[in-house]
Amino acid sequence: MTRIAAIILCLVSMAHAFDQDRAYTLLKAQCAFGPRVPNSVAADSCREFLKRELEYWCDSVWVQPFQYTSADQNKTLNLYNIVGQFNPKAKDRVMLCGHWDSRPFADRDPDSTKRNIPIDAANDGAGHIAILLEIARQLSIKPVSFGVDIVFFDGEDFGRENVPDEYLLGSKHFARTMPVTAPRYGILLDLISEKDLTIPYEMHSFTYARAIVEKVWAAADRTKAMSFVREPGPAVMDDHIPFLEKGIPFIDLIDFEYKYWHTLADTPDKCSPYSMGEVGRVVLDVLYHEKF
């Protein structure tokens, strides 16, 4: 290989590299709106921001509005799933997703006087959405031949603890209505932007979609992503469950050992561009090695 060819190859490789610093900037941009709680000005503003960001890169972008009425509060929430599609007419598809809403109360905060305050949700919301936005940019630069749906679910974190019917509102609605062609498989991101990131096997994923788990951990091996460990983790009720219940192989990439979970301390300074980069590169590697 000539020196010029090597330089060109290097530049091409750099052009297709996941930009972890840009992803971290997108994390902070979401948090700057304030807590993205349903029916809030912050949520409305952030939704337009996310939709616009996807429109820069995706072939098709649209919003799925729906409502949910809380039985105990008799309060109607206006909720919005946000969808960006690549190759929208392709039959073979992969879904990448995460929730974009913030928890409306810091019910695990160490200060009991602050447990009714909504949280910034840097790691538990903004981080994985920022990773997916940067993945969308990379797919616009280096496309794949199959379809990819990037879905941001609303209302994942609305519920009271131990009241499962109040959680996963966006993914339940999306799986029930299925407004896109059912994917061959899906990858959910949640709580994967923190410093000292460790991603074990989520056990619902390992039990019901082990082939996809193996696919992702093989990509982690190729990209030398040290935060992915071949160890069992907890079984988590998360946005992949409604799709597993429909028989769609779906896995959850999650580090559930996050000490700032559902507290006011879930702020951008607890997150790491490096962690975001590891996850982003692994997911992209899965897509670029996929052959349908």
C-alpha positions in Angstrom: 0.0 0.0 0.0 1.3 3.4 -0.9 1.7 6.2 1.6 -1.1 8.2 0.0 -3.5 5.2 -0.1 -2.7 4.6 3.6 -3.6 8.2 4.4 -6.8 8.0 2.5 -7.8 4.7 4.2 -7.0 6.4 7.6 -9.1 9.4 6.8 -12.0 7.2 5.7 -11.7 5.2 8.9 -11.8 8.4 10.9 -14.8 9.7 9.1 -16.7 6.6 10.1 -15.6 6.6 13.7 -18.1 7.1 16.4 -17.6 10.7 17.8 -17.9 10.2 21.6 -17.3 13.9 22.3 -20.2 14.9 20.0 -22.4 12.3 21.7 -21.5 13.7 25.1 -22.4 17.2 23.9 -25.8 15.9 22.8 -26.3 14.4 26.2 -25.6 17.8 27.8 -27.9 19.5 25.3 -30.9 17.4 26.3 -30.2 18.0 30.0 -30.1 21.8 29.3 -33.8 21.7 28.6 -34.4 20.5 32.2 -36.3 17.3 33.2 -38.1 16.0 30.1 -41.3 15.0 32.0 -44.5 14.4 30.1 -46.8 17.4 29.6 -43.9 19.8 30.3 -42.4 22.7 28.3 -39.0 21.0 28.6 -40.3 17.8 27.0 -42.0 19.7 24.2 -38.8 21.6 23.4 -36.6 18.6 23.7 -38.9 16.5 21.4 -38.5 19.1 18.7 -34.7 19.1 19.2 -34.5 15.3 18.9 -36.8 15.2 15.9 -34.7 17.8 14.2 -31.4 16.0 15.0 -32.8 12.8 13.5 -34.0 14.7 10.4 -30.4 15.7 9.6 -29.4 12.0 9.1 -32.4 9.7 8.6 -34.3 8.9 5.4 -37.7 9.4 7.2 -38.6 10.8 10.6 -42.0 11.0 12.3 -43.6 11.2 15.7 -46.2 8.7 17.1 -48.4 10.6 19.6 -50.5 8.8 22.1 -52.1 9.3 25.5 -52.1 7.6 28.8 -54.4 8.3 31.7 -53.1 7.5 35.2 -55.8 5.6 37.2 -54.8 7.0 40.6 -54.3 10.6 39.6 -56.9 10.8 36.8 -54.3 12.7 34.8 -53.9 12.3 31.1 -50.4 12.4 29.7 -49.6 13.5 26.1 -46.8 11.2 25.0 -44.7 10.9 21.9 -42.5 8.2 20.5 -40.0 9.6 18.0 -39.0 7.4 15.0 -36.1 7.8 12.6 -35.8 5.3 9.7 -33.1 4.3 7.3 -34.2 2.4 4.2 -37.9 2.6 5.3 -39.1 0.2 2.6 -36.6 -2.6 3.4 -38.2 -5.8 4.7 -35.1 -6.9 6.7 -34.8 -4.4 9.7 -33.0 -3.9 13.0 -34.5 -1.7 15.7 -32.3 0.5 18.0 -34.1 2.2 20.8 -34.1 3.9 24.2 -36.4 6.1 26.3 -36.1 9.9 26.1 -38.3 10.9 29.0 -37.1 11.9 32.5 -38.4 10.5 35.8 -40.9 12.9 37.3 -39.7 12.4 40.9 -36.4 11.6 42.6 -37.9 8.9 44.7 -34.5 7.3 45.6 -32.8 10.6 46.5 -30.9 10.4 49.8 -32.7 13.7 50.9 -36.3 12.7 51.6 -37.4 16.3 51.2 -36.4 16.3 47.6 -38.1 13.1 46.4 -40.9 14.8 44.6 -38.6 16.8 42.3 -38.1 15.7 38.7 -34.6 14.6 37.7 -32.2 15.7 34.9 -31.8 12.0 33.8 -28.4 12.4 32.3 -27.5 8.7 32.3 -31.1 7.4 32.7 -32.4 9.0 29.5 -30.1 11.6 27.8 -27.0 9.4 27.5 -28.4 6.5 25.4 -30.4 8.9 23.3 -27.2 10.8 22.5 -25.5 7.6 21.5 -28.4 6.7 19.2 -28.2 10.2 17.6 -24.5 9.8 16.8 -25.2 6.3 15.5 -27.7 7.8 13.1 -25.1 10.3 11.9 -22.7 7.5 11.3 -25.3 5.5 9.4 -25.8 8.5 7.1 -22.1 8.6 6.4 -21.6 4.9 6.0 -25.0 3.3 5.1 -26.1 -0.3 5.5 -28.1 -2.2 3.0 -31.0 -3.2 5.3 -33.5 -1.1 7.3 -32.7 0.4 10.6 -35.4 2.0 12.9 -34.2 4.3 15.7 -37.0 4.7 18.2 -37.1 7.0 21.2 -39.8 5.9 23.6 -41.7 8.3 25.8 -43.2 7.5 29.3 -40.7 4.7 30.2 -40.0 6.2 33.6 -43.4 7.7 34.6 -44.5 5.0 37.0 -44.5 4.7 40.7 -42.2 2.0 42.2 -43.8 -1.4 42.3 -46.7 -0.4 40.0 -45.5 -2.0 36.7 -48.5 -1.0 34.7 -47.3 2.7 34.9 -43.9 2.0 33.3 -42.8 1.3 29.7 -45.7 3.3 28.3 -44.0 4.2 25.0 -42.6 0.7 24.2 -45.9 -0.9 25.2 -47.8 1.3 22.8 -45.3 0.9 20.0 -45.2 -2.9 20.3 -49.0 -3.0 20.5 -49.5 -0.9 17.4 -46.3 -1.9 15.5 -46.3 1.0 13.1 -43.1 -0.3 11.4 -42.2 -3.6 9.8 -41.3 -6.0 12.7 -37.5 -6.1 13.0 -35.4 -9.2 12.8 -34.1 -8.2 16.2 -33.8 -5.1 18.5 -31.2 -3.6 20.8 -32.3 -1.4 23.7 -29.9 1.0 25.4 -30.4 2.1 28.9 -28.1 3.4 31.7 -25.0 3.0 29.7 -23.3 6.4 29.8 -21.9 6.4 33.3 -18.3 6.5 34.4 -16.9 3.0 35.4 -19.4 1.4 33.0 -19.9 -2.4 33.3 -22.5 -4.1 31.0 -23.2 -7.8 32.0 -25.8 -10.0 30.3 -29.3 -8.8 31.1 -31.0 -12.1 31.9 -34.3 -11.7 30.1 -32.1 -11.0 27.0 -29.9 -13.9 27.7 -32.8 -16.3 28.2 -35.0 -15.2 25.3 -32.6 -13.7 22.7 -29.3 -15.3 23.4 -28.2 -15.3 19.7 -28.5 -11.5 19.7 -26.5 -11.3 23.0 -23.8 -13.4 21.4 -23.8 -11.1 18.3 -23.3 -8.0 20.4 -20.6 -9.5 22.7 -18.8 -10.7 19.6 -18.8 -7.1 18.4 -17.5 -6.0 21.8 -14.6 -8.5 21.4 -13.8 -7.1 18.0 -13.8 -3.5 19.2 -12.1 -4.4 22.5 -14.9 -2.8 24.5 -13.8 -3.6 28.0 -17.1 -2.5 29.7 -18.9 -5.5 28.2 -18.4 -8.4 30.5 -19.4 -12.0 30.0 -21.1 -12.3 33.4 -24.8 -12.7 34.3 -26.5 -9.5 35.5 -30.0 -8.9 36.8 -33.3 -9.5 34.9 -34.6 -6.0 34.3 -38.2 -4.9 33.5 -37.4 -2.5 30.6 -38.5 -1.4 27.1 -37.4 -4.7 25.5 -40.0 -6.7 27.4 -43.1 -5.7 25.2 -41.2 -6.9 22.1 -40.0 -10.2 23.7 -43.6 -10.8 24.5 -44.4 -10.5 20.8 -41.7 -13.1 20.0 -39.2 -10.5 18.6 -35.6 -11.2 19.7 -34.7 -8.1 21.7 -31.9 -7.4 24.1 -31.2 -4.8 26.8 -27.7 -3.2 27.2 -27.8 -1.9 30.7 -25.6 -1.3 33.7 -28.2 -1.4 36.5 -25.6 -0.8 39.2 -25.8 3.0 39.0 -25.8 4.6 42.4 -27.4 7.9 41.2 -30.4 6.1 39.7 -33.6 8.0 40.3 -31.9 10.7 42.2 -31.2 14.4 41.6 -27.5 13.5 41.2 -28.1 11.9 37.8 -26.3 14.8 36.1 -23.9 15.0 33.1 -20.8 15.0 35.3 -21.6 11.4 36.3 -21.3 10.4 32.6 -18.3 9.6 30.4 -17.7 10.2 26.7 -15.5 7.2 26.7 -18.3 4.9 28.0 -20.6 6.3 25.4 -18.0 5.7 22.7 -17.5 2.1 23.7 -21.3 1.4 23.4 -21.6 3.4 20.2 -18.8 1.5 18.5 -20.1 -1.9 19.5 -23.6 -1.2 18.2 -22.2 0.2 14.9 -19.9 -2.9 14.6 -23.0 -5.1 14.9 -24.7 -3.3 12.1 -21.7 -3.2 9.8 -21.1 -7.0 10.2 -24.8 -7.9 9.7 -25.6 -9.9 6.6 -29.3 -10.7 6.0 
